[in-house]
Amino acid sequence: MTGPGVAVDPIAWDPPFDWSCLFGRAGRVEVELGSGKGMFLKEAARRNSETNYLGVERAGRYYQTALERLTRADATNVRLLRADGLGVLARWVAPHSISCLHVYFPDPWPKKRHHKRRIFRPALLALALRALAPAGEFRVATDHAAYAEVIRDLFADESRFMPCPWGSDDAERLPTNYALKWERAGRPLWWARYHC
Ligand SMILES: C[S@@+](CC[C@H](N)C(=O)[O-])C[C@H]1O[C@@H](n2cnc3c(N)ncnc32)[C@H](O)[C@@H]1O
């Protein structure tokens, strides 16, 4: 591994992040919440070497797997933080300082009594609007039809986000572990992009 390493130790930083210091260079910043095993981050960082990526993963074992994968890939334009995604947007991301927010295959929590655990809720959209720079983008995907409807409704209720089409063959739809898993299982996937 060259450079400062992929793992971000929050103890070493004062919020909000100074992106140039965190990445050791200036540049466009994109954030992924719920990075899982880090497949999207690895592929995005490889394809877009001029972009800086921060991944946020709450679960220790997924965080560890992603960290190992990204370190092995020698990905110098990625940082990974073990934390809650909403908390990171609220505390660590300076207003209007990122270009794109990615949330792929968020846990659907299908039981009604668990819906409050879902990451998609009005607070997420409010925090995203605070974090995104003008003309920034929010990208999302899910295999869960009912959750897709909830997410669509949340965006429809927030007039500052505008949907923009995402063709099925778009090269920017990068693989994630869950995208591949559900594709193999034959489930239809819903991908969406929203501009602010
Ligand atoms: C179903 S997995 C999808 C992982 C990856 N995005 C993919 O597509 O393969 C959802 C991930 O989001 C993480 N997660 C759930 N809620 C989170 C939160 N509030 N902040 C950060 N990560 C979260 C989970 O730990 C899990 O790794």
The ligand as a Gaussian input file, in Angstrom:
#p B3LYP/6-31G(d) Opt

LIG

0 1
 C      -27.382000      -5.429000       1.626000
 S      -25.805000      -4.800000       1.960000
 C      -25.282000      -4.074000       0.395000
 C      -23.791000      -3.899000       0.332000
 C      -23.273000      -3.273000      -0.968000
 N      -23.754000      -1.923000      -1.135000
 C      -23.630000      -4.108000      -2.164000
 O      -24.450000      -3.653000      -2.984000
 O      -23.097000      -5.216000      -2.300000
 C      -26.173000      -3.334000       2.905000
 C      -24.936000      -2.796000       3.622000
 O      -25.223000      -1.542000       4.210000
 C      -24.636000      -1.509000       5.515000
 N      -25.405000      -0.525000       6.276000
 C      -26.703000      -0.617000       6.652000
 N      -27.081000       0.502000       7.297000
 C      -25.998000       1.315000       7.309000
 C      -25.756000       2.617000       7.830000
 N      -26.722000       3.299000       8.467000
 N      -24.527000       3.145000       7.676000
 C      -23.542000       2.460000       7.047000
 N      -23.705000       1.223000       6.538000
 C      -24.915000       0.663000       6.668000
 C      -24.766000      -2.933000       5.995000
 O      -23.884000      -3.214000       7.049000
 C      -24.453000      -3.715000       4.731000
 O      -23.070000      -3.918000       4.584000

